Amino acid sequence: VVHLWVEGVWELIMAAILAFVLIKVTGVDREVIEKWLYVIITLALVTGLIGTGHHYFWIGTPSYWQWLGSIFSALEPIPFFAMTVFAFNMVNRRRREHPNKAAVLWALGTGVMAFLGAGVWGFLHTLAPVNYYTHGSQI
């Protein structure tokens, strides 16, 4: 349930809020930002939903789910990295200097921190053989 919340809801909400802020502070066309958003959402849903399989050793499903889930879960940092590239790309393409520098900095920092926190940290324990020993034991 937590995995589906993170990949299926939280990441999509974060991407949508990031897109909204970037539309407001950069002046880049909405169509360009929406195309990036669709790519990020597709990557997040495909990798996240199938990546849930790396948790399945707890419920007795066939062993192929562990490896399928591990592979797709290992791909989960890609949408976070795409979000980071997206934010920096839109800020570099901006048509106007917005006076709210904190909002621009938030837009850039959101992608970077999500990639480092959820992407890199999540990748460190995502493979099923590692996750078997680390699941539920993180500080």
Backbone hydrogen bonds in HBPLUS format (Angstrom, degrees):
<---DONOR---> <-ACCEPTOR-->    atom                        ^
c    i                          cat <-CA-CA->   ^        H-A-AA   ^      H-
h    n   atom  resd res      DA  || num        DHA   H-A  angle D-A-AA Bond
n    s   type  num  typ     dist DA aas  dist angle  dist       angle   num
A0005-TRP N   A0001-VAL O   2.92 MM   4  6.15 147.1  2.03 145.5 155.1     1
A0006-VAL N   A0002-VAL O   2.90 MM   4  6.16 163.6  1.93 156.2 159.5     2
A0007-GLU N   A0003-HIS O   2.95 MM   4  6.10 177.0  1.95 157.1 158.1     3
A0008-GLY N   A0004-LEU O   2.74 MM   4  5.16 144.7  1.87 128.3 140.2     4
A0009-VAL N   A0005-TRP O   3.02 MM   4  5.11 141.8  2.17 125.3 131.8     5
A0010-TRP N   A0005-TRP O   2.85 MM   5  6.16 166.8  1.87 162.5 166.3     6
A0011-GLU N   A0006-VAL O   3.06 MM   5  6.11 155.9  2.12 157.8 161.8     7
A0013-ILE N   A0009-VAL O   2.88 MM   4  6.10 158.2  1.93 159.9 166.4     8
A0014-MET N   A0010-TRP O   2.88 MM   4  6.08 163.8  1.91 153.4 158.2     9
A0015-ALA N   A0011-GLU O   2.98 MM   4  6.11 157.1  2.03 141.1 147.2    10
A0016-ALA N   A0012-LEU O   2.96 MM   4  6.12 153.8  2.03 142.8 150.0    11
A0017-ILE N   A0013-ILE O   2.93 MM   4  6.17 162.5  1.96 155.1 159.2    12
A0018-LEU N   A0014-MET O   2.92 MM   4  6.06 159.0  1.97 147.1 153.6    13
A0019-ALA N   A0015-ALA O   2.90 MM   4  6.08 155.9  1.95 144.2 150.7    14
A0020-PHE N   A0016-ALA O   2.96 MM   4  6.19 158.2  2.00 146.5 152.4    15
A0021-VAL N   A0017-ILE O   2.94 MM   4  6.19 164.7  1.96 153.8 157.2    16
A0022-LEU N   A0018-LEU O   2.93 MM   4  6.12 161.4  1.96 150.0 155.6    17
A0023-ILE N   A0019-ALA O   2.93 MM   4  6.15 150.3  2.02 147.9 155.6    18
A0024-LYS N   A0020-PHE O   3.12 MM   4  6.40 158.0  2.17 147.8 153.2    19
A0025-VAL N   A0021-VAL O   2.88 MM   4  6.10 159.0  1.93 157.3 163.0    20
A0026-THR N   A0022-LEU O   3.01 MM   4  5.55 146.3  2.12 139.0 144.5    21
A0095-ARG N   A0026-THR O   2.84 MM  69  6.07 152.9  1.92 164.2 168.0    22
A0033-ILE N   A0029-ASP O   3.31 MM   4  6.69 164.5  2.34 153.2 156.7    23
A0034-GLU N   A0030-ARG O   2.83 MM   4  6.01 155.5  1.89 151.7 159.3    24
A0035-LYS N   A0031-GLU O   3.08 MM   4  6.24 149.1  2.17 141.7 148.7    25
A0036-TRP N   A0032-VAL O   3.29 MM   4  6.63 160.4  2.33 148.1 152.2    26
A0037-LEU N   A0033-ILE O   2.95 MM   4  6.18 155.7  2.01 145.6 153.2    27
A0038-TYR N   A0034-GLU O   2.90 MM   4  6.16 153.4  1.97 149.9 155.3    28
A0039-VAL N   A0035-LYS O   3.20 MM   4  6.47 156.1  2.26 146.3 152.0    29
A0040-ILE N   A0036-TRP O   2.99 MM   4  6.28 164.5  2.02 156.1 160.0    30
A0041-ILE N   A0037-LEU O   2.89 MM   4  6.04 165.1  1.91 153.5 157.7    31
A0042-THR N   A0038-TYR O   2.97 MM   4  6.04 160.5  2.00 144.7 150.2    32
A0043-LEU N   A0039-VAL O   2.97 MM   4  6.18 167.1  1.99 152.3 155.9    33
A0044-ALA N   A0040-ILE O   2.89 MM   4  6.04 160.3  1.93 149.8 155.8    34
A0045-LEU N   A0041-ILE O   2.93 MM   4  6.09 163.6  1.96 151.5 155.4    35
A0046-VAL N   A0042-THR O   2.98 MM   4  6.06 171.3  1.99 155.3 158.1    36
A0047-THR N   A0043-LEU O   3.03 MM   4  5.97 165.2  2.05 147.7 151.8    37
A0048-GLY N   A0044-ALA O   2.89 MM   4  5.58 148.7  1.98 134.9 145.2    38
A0049-LEU N   A0045-LEU O   2.94 MM   4  5.67 165.0  1.96 140.9 145.7    39
A0050-ILE N   A0046-VAL O   3.39 MM   4  6.23 163.2  2.42 140.4 144.8    40
A0051-GLY N   A0047-THR O   2.85 MM   4  5.47 136.2  2.05 127.5 141.1    41
A0052-THR N   A0049-LEU O   3.38 MM   3  5.47 155.0  2.45  97.4 104.5    42
A0053-GLY N   A0050-ILE O   3.13 MM   3  5.99 169.1  2.14 122.3 125.5    43
A0054-HIS N   A0051-GLY O   3.20 MM   3  6.08 177.3  2.20 123.9 124.7    44
A0055-HIS N   A0052-THR O   3.06 MM   3  5.97 166.3  2.08 128.1 130.9    45
A0056-TYR N   A0053-GLY O   3.14 MM   3  5.22 163.3  2.17 108.3 113.6    46
A0058-TRP N   A0055-HIS O   3.34 MM   3  6.44 174.2  2.34 129.5 131.0    47
A0059-ILE N   A0056-TYR O   3.12 MM   3  5.47 156.1  2.18 110.4 116.9    48
A0065-TRP N   A0062-PRO O   3.17 MM   3  6.05 157.4  2.23 122.9 127.6    49
A0066-GLN N   A0063-SER O   3.07 MM   3  5.51 137.1  2.26 109.8 120.0    50
A0068-LEU N   A0064-TYR O   2.88 MM   4  6.06 167.6  1.90 156.2 160.5    51
A0069-GLY N   A0065-TRP O   2.75 MM   4  5.57 158.1  1.80 138.5 146.1    52
A0070-SER N   A0066-GLN O   2.86 MM   4  5.88 144.3  1.99 132.5 143.1    53
A0071-ILE N   A0067-TRP O   2.92 MM   4  6.07 160.2  1.96 149.0 153.0    54
A0072-PHE N   A0068-LEU O   3.11 MM   4  6.34 174.4  2.11 154.2 155.4    55
A0073-SER N   A0069-GLY O   2.80 MM   4  5.73 147.9  1.91 140.7 151.0    56
A0074-ALA N   A0070-SER O   2.87 MM   4  5.95 142.2  2.02 138.8 148.3    57
A0075-LEU N   A0072-PHE O   3.10 MM   3  5.03 138.7  2.28  92.9 105.0    58
A0076-GLU N   A0073-SER O   3.13 MM   3  5.14 158.5  2.18 101.9 108.6    59
A0078-ILE N   A0075-LEU O   3.03 MM   3  5.74 156.6  2.09 122.0 128.9    60
A0081-PHE N   A0077-PRO O   2.85 MM   4  6.12 154.7  1.92 155.2 163.1    61
A0082-ALA N   A0078-ILE O   2.81 MM   4  6.04 156.7  1.86 152.3 159.4    62
A0083-MET N   A0079-PRO O   2.87 MM   4  6.06 143.8  2.00 137.9 147.5    63
A0084-THR N   A0080-PHE O   3.08 MM   4  6.39 147.8  2.19 141.4 149.3    64
A0085-VAL N   A0081-PHE O   2.93 MM   4  6.27 166.0  1.95 156.3 159.1    65
A0086-PHE N   A0082-ALA O   2.80 MM   4  5.86 156.1  1.86 144.1 151.8    66
A0087-ALA N   A0083-MET O   2.99 MM   4  6.19 160.3  2.03 145.0 148.8    67
A0088-PHE N   A0084-THR O   3.11 MM   4  6.37 174.7  2.11 157.4 158.2    68
A0089-ASN N   A0085-VAL O   2.84 MM   4  5.87 157.6  1.89 150.1 157.3    69
A0090-MET N   A0086-PHE O   2.94 MM   4  6.10 162.0  1.98 152.3 156.4    70
A0091-VAL N   A0087-ALA O   3.03 MM   4  6.22 159.4  2.07 150.6 156.3    71
A0092-ASN N   A0088-PHE O   2.98 MM   4  6.12 152.6  2.06 144.4 151.9    72
A0093-ARG N   A0089-ASN O   3.03 MM   4  6.22 136.0  2.23 139.5 151.3    73
A0094-ARG N   A0091-VAL O   3.40 MM   3  5.17 163.3  2.43  98.7 103.0    74
A0101-LYS N   A0099-PRO O   3.04 MM   2  5.80 121.8  2.39 110.0  93.8    75
A0105-LEU N   A0101-LYS O   2.90 MM   4  6.11 160.9  1.93 149.9 155.5    76
A0106-TRP N   A0102-ALA O   2.81 MM   4  5.98 149.9  1.90 143.4 152.1    77
A0107-ALA N   A0103-ALA O   2.97 MM   4  6.18 155.6  2.03 143.4 149.4    78
A0108-LEU N   A0104-VAL O   3.10 MM   4  6.43 154.2  2.17 147.4 153.6    79
A0109-GLY N   A0105-LEU O   2.80 MM   4  5.93 164.2  1.83 151.2 156.6    80
A0110-THR N   A0106-TRP O   2.82 MM   4  5.81 149.3  1.91 151.5 157.4    81
A0112-VAL N   A0108-LEU O   3.35 MM   4  6.61 167.4  2.36 148.9 152.5    82
A0113-MET N   A0109-GLY O   2.87 MM   4  5.88 171.0  1.88 152.0 155.1    83
A0114-ALA N   A0110-THR O   2.94 MM   4  5.94 154.8  2.01 145.0 152.5    84
A0115-PHE N   A0111-GLY O   2.98 MM   4  6.08 156.0  2.04 144.0 150.7    85
A0116-LEU N   A0112-VAL O   2.94 MM   4  6.20 164.3  1.97 153.1 157.4    86
A0117-GLY N   A0113-MET O   2.74 MM   4  5.66 164.1  1.76 146.2 151.9    87
A0118-ALA N   A0114-ALA O   2.92 MM   4  5.34 128.3  2.19 126.7 140.1    88
A0119-GLY N   A0114-ALA O   3.10 MM   5  6.51 156.1  2.16 149.2 155.7    89
A0120-VAL N   A0115-PHE O   2.80 MM   5  6.29 146.6  1.91 155.8 166.8    90
A0121-TRP N   A0116-LEU O   3.28 MM   5  6.58 151.1  2.37 145.0 152.1    91
A0122-GLY N   A0118-ALA O   3.11 MM   4  5.21 135.1  2.32 109.8 122.5    92
A0123-PHE N   A0119-GLY O   2.95 MM   4  5.99 148.9  2.05 137.9 146.8    93
A0124-LEU N   A0120-VAL O   3.06 MM   4  6.29 145.1  2.18 147.9 156.5    94
A0125-HIS N   A0122-GLY O   3.33 MM   3  5.82 149.4  2.43 107.2 114.6    95
A0126-THR N   A0123-PHE O   3.35 MM   3  5.01 176.9  2.36 106.1 105.2    96
A0130-VAL N   A0127-LEU O   2.95 MM   3  5.46 126.9  2.24 115.0 128.8    97
A0131-ASN N   A0127-LEU O   2.71 MM   4  5.79 170.0  1.71 160.9 164.0    98
A0132-TYR N   A0128-ALA O   2.91 MM   4  5.87 142.8  2.05 147.4 153.8    99
A0133-TYR N   A0130-VAL O   3.05 MM   3  5.67 137.7  2.23 113.6 122.8   100
A0134-THR N   A0130-VAL O   3.09 MM   4  6.33 145.2  2.21 145.0 155.5   101
A0135-HIS N   A0131-ASN O   2.88 MM   4  5.23 149.5  1.97 142.2 143.9   102
A0137-SER N   A0134-THR O   3.02 MM   3  5.34 165.5  2.04 133.0 132.1   103
